[in-house]
Amino acid sequence: MQIPHITPTADAALSQALLDAINNKTKPLGSLGRLETLASQLGLIQRSTKLSISDPAVLVFAGDHGVVAEGVSAYPQDVTWQMVENFLANGAAINVFARQNGCALYVVDAGVNHVFGERPGLLDRKVGNGTRNFAIEPAMSRSELDTALEHGMALVRDLPGNVVGFGEMGIGNTTAAAAIMHKLTGLLLTQCVGAGTGLSAEGIQRKQQVIAAAVERHAAADSPLDVLATFGGFEIAMMAGAMLKAAELRKVLLIDGFIVTSALLVAARLQPAILDYCVFAHCSDENGHRLMLDALGAQPLLHLGLRLGEGTGSALALPLLHAAANFLNEMATFASAQVSTSA
């Protein structure tokens, strides 16, 4: 399977033109802070000093994990499909925030252990009824991994608009994400494993033990795709494929929390230039997310104590993208407003 090639956004002349345009607005230099760097990033992605945010969408990928059998989650696996039903009924936090911010929402069955049937609002891209238990065997075959990546790429290719936010749902997926983080960053397992959906201290220790034993069992899995196939989930793999294609198409990627960032970690190991296209919505309160962001050199926009997933951080950060685009497009310049630039 061919991984999309991603072109870096670096352009010295355009960077200078964007800086000049930003600095010529009626404000003290640098006074809009992160909105200024965000506007510059958007301009480099869109190759223009005139910015647009068109038809933004959040994709929520859902999948189940065989490793739940090891007692690594505070919730039973059935919660995955029950939450998908909640998404379809417009009852979850991501429904509220997407609706509030005028953002399209797509729910993707990447591999939930449940038969939904044909449902309005549900995109059926099921690779299987959940992954296998990586404590015993690799979570997915290379063929299944390729299928998940290809589905993710195709989903983004068919989307209108130039902003894609990423979200996920899957009981057990913080365990998968922590294993991926540990393998690809080399950080200590204790730095990567957190409470997930609300594990006790004993539960966290159990999760660490399960991952440690699995990492030892699958010691030969070292390349990004091998790590993803061995420890990942269908929803994580599908997100990685979607991210790679979105960046190839020069869309803005809104990155949510811990699990979404683990998918990006894989994608960035394959195509480092993908990071030019990423806007990191927030730093979550899941243990390890701050360190994973640090490993990617990321500067999150928000820190709200979130650890929900679902793409909620992506939707909440969307107004800041609008603000960055709008101030550059609509704010008066010193000349047009006849405001003096010197004493």
Backbone hydrogen bonds, N-H to C=O, Kabsch-Sander energy under -0.5 kcal/mol:
donor,donor_aa,acceptor,acceptor_aa,energy
15,S,11,D,-2.9
16,Q,12,A,-2.0
17,A,13,A,-2.2
18,L,14,L,-2.7
19,L,15,S,-2.3
20,D,16,Q,-2.7
21,A,17,A,-2.2
22,I,18,L,-2.6
23,N,19,L,-2.9
24,N,20,D,-1.3
25,K,22,I,-1.3
26,T,332,A,-1.9
27,K,25,K,-2.3
31,S,28,P,-2.1
33,G,30,G,-1.7
35,L,32,L,-2.0
36,E,33,G,-1.5
37,T,33,G,-1.1
38,L,34,R,-2.4
39,A,35,L,-2.2
40,S,36,E,-2.1
41,Q,37,T,-2.2
42,L,38,L,-2.6
43,G,39,A,-2.3
44,L,40,S,-2.1
45,I,41,Q,-2.3
46,Q,42,L,-2.6
47,R,43,G,-1.0
48,S,43,G,-1.9
51,L,49,T,-0.6
54,S,52,S,-0.5
57,A,163,V,-1.9
58,V,104,A,-2.6
59,L,165,G,-2.8
60,V,58,V,-0.5
60,V,106,Y,-3.1
61,F,59,L,-0.6
61,F,167,G,-2.3
62,A,108,V,-2.8
63,G,169,M,-2.0
64,D,111,G,-2.6
65,H,171,I,-0.6
66,G,132,R,-0.5
68,V,65,H,-1.6
69,A,66,G,-1.8
70,E,67,V,-2.2
71,G,68,V,-2.0
79,V,76,P,-1.8
80,T,77,Q,-2.0
81,W,77,Q,-0.5
82,Q,78,D,-2.1
83,M,79,V,-2.4
84,V,80,T,-1.8
85,E,81,W,-2.1
86,N,82,Q,-1.6
87,F,83,M,-2.5
88,L,84,V,-2.4
89,A,85,E,-1.5
90,N,87,F,-1.6
91,G,86,N,-2.8
96,V,92,A,-1.8
97,F,93,A,-2.6
98,A,94,I,-2.5
99,R,95,N,-2.2
100,Q,96,V,-2.4
101,N,97,F,-1.7
102,G,99,R,-1.3
103,C,98,A,-2.9
104,A,56,P,-2.2
106,Y,58,V,-2.6
107,V,121,G,-1.1
108,V,60,V,-3.3
108,V,106,Y,-0.5
109,D,107,V,-0.5
109,D,123,L,-2.5
110,A,62,A,-2.1
110,A,108,V,-1.2
111,G,62,A,-1.4
114,H,112,V,-2.3
116,F,114,H,-0.7
119,R,117,G,-0.5
122,L,119,R,-1.8
123,L,107,V,-3.1
123,L,121,G,-0.5
124,D,122,L,-0.7
125,R,109,D,-1.7
125,R,123,L,-1.0
127,V,110,A,-2.5
130,G,128,G,-1.9
131,T,64,D,-1.9
132,R,139,A,-2.6
134,F,132,R,-0.8
136,I,133,N,-2.1
137,E,133,N,-2.5
139,A,230,T,-1.7
140,M,229,A,-2.0
145,L,141,S,-2.4
146,D,142,R,-2.6
147,T,143,S,-2.2
148,A,144,E,-2.4
149,L,145,L,-2.7
150,E,146,D,-2.6
151,H,147,T,-2.4
152,G,148,A,-2.2
153,M,149,L,-2.3
154,A,150,E,-2.4
155,L,151,H,-2.3
156,V,152,G,-1.7
157,R,153,M,-2.2
158,D,154,A,-1.5
159,L,156,V,-1.3
162,N,54,S,-2.0
163,V,54,S,-0.6
164,V,252,V,-3.0
165,G,57,A,-3.6
166,F,254,L,-1.9
167,G,59,L,-2.5
169,M,61,F,-2.1
173,N,170,G,-2.5
175,T,172,G,-0.7
176,A,172,G,-1.4
177,A,173,N,-2.4
178,A,174,T,-2.3
179,A,175,T,-2.0
180,I,176,A,-2.2
181,M,177,A,-2.7
182,H,178,A,-2.5
183,K,179,A,-2.3
184,L,180,I,-2.6
185,T,181,M,-2.2
186,G,182,H,-1.6
191,Q,188,L,-1.3
192,C,188,L,-0.7
192,C,189,L,-1.1
193,V,189,L,-1.6
198,G,195,A,-2.2
199,L,195,A,-2.8
204,I,200,S,-2.5
205,Q,201,A,-2.0
206,R,202,E,-2.2
207,K,203,G,-2.4
208,Q,204,I,-2.4
209,Q,205,Q,-2.2
210,V,206,R,-2.4
211,I,207,K,-2.4
212,A,208,Q,-2.8
213,A,209,Q,-2.3
214,A,210,V,-2.0
215,V,211,I,-2.9
216,E,212,A,-1.9
217,R,213,A,-2.2
218,H,214,A,-2.5
219,A,216,E,-1.1
221,A,218,H,-1.9
222,D,220,A,-1.0
227,V,223,S,-2.9
228,L,224,P,-2.3
229,A,225,L,-2.5
230,T,226,D,-2.2
231,F,227,V,-2.6
232,G,227,V,-0.5
232,G,228,L,-1.9
237,A,233,G,-2.7
238,M,234,F,-2.3
239,M,235,E,-1.9
240,A,236,I,-2.1
241,G,237,A,-2.1
242,A,238,M,-2.4
243,M,239,M,-2.8
244,L,240,A,-2.1
245,K,241,G,-2.1
246,A,242,A,-2.5
247,A,243,M,-2.4
248,E,244,L,-2.0
249,L,245,K,-2.0
250,R,247,A,-1.7
251,K,246,A,-2.7
252,V,162,N,-3.0
253,L,277,Y,-2.9
254,L,164,V,-2.8
254,L,252,V,-0.6
255,I,253,L,-0.7
255,I,279,V,-2.7
261,T,257,G,-2.6
262,S,258,F,-1.5
263,A,259,I,-1.5
264,L,260,V,-1.9
265,L,261,T,-2.3
266,V,262,S,-1.5
267,A,263,A,-2.2
268,A,264,L,-3.4
269,R,265,L,-1.5
270,L,266,V,-1.2
271,Q,267,A,-2.8
274,I,271,Q,-2.2
275,L,272,P,-1.7
276,D,273,A,-1.6
277,Y,274,I,-1.6
278,C,275,L,-1.1
279,V,253,L,-3.5
280,F,278,C,-0.6
281,A,255,I,-2.2
281,A,279,V,-0.8
282,H,255,I,-0.6
283,C,302,L,-1.9
284,S,282,H,-0.6
285,D,306,L,-2.8
289,H,286,E,-2.2
292,M,288,G,-2.3
293,L,289,H,-2.7
294,D,290,R,-2.3
295,A,291,L,-2.1
296,L,292,M,-1.2
297,G,294,D,-1.3
298,A,293,L,-2.8
301,L,280,F,-2.5
302,L,281,A,-1.4
305,G,283,C,-0.5
310,E,168,E,-1.7
312,T,309,G,-1.9
315,A,311,G,-2.1
316,L,312,T,-2.2
317,A,313,G,-1.8
318,L,314,S,-0.8
320,L,317,A,-1.3
321,L,317,A,-1.1
321,L,318,L,-0.7
322,H,318,L,-1.9
323,A,319,P,-2.2
324,A,320,L,-2.3
325,A,321,L,-2.4
326,N,322,H,-3.0
327,F,323,A,-2.4
328,L,324,A,-1.3
329,N,325,A,-2.2
330,E,326,N,-3.0
331,M,327,F,-1.6
334,F,24,N,-1.9
337,A,333,T,-2.4
338,Q,334,F,-0.5
338,Q,335,A,-0.7
339,V,334,F,-2.5
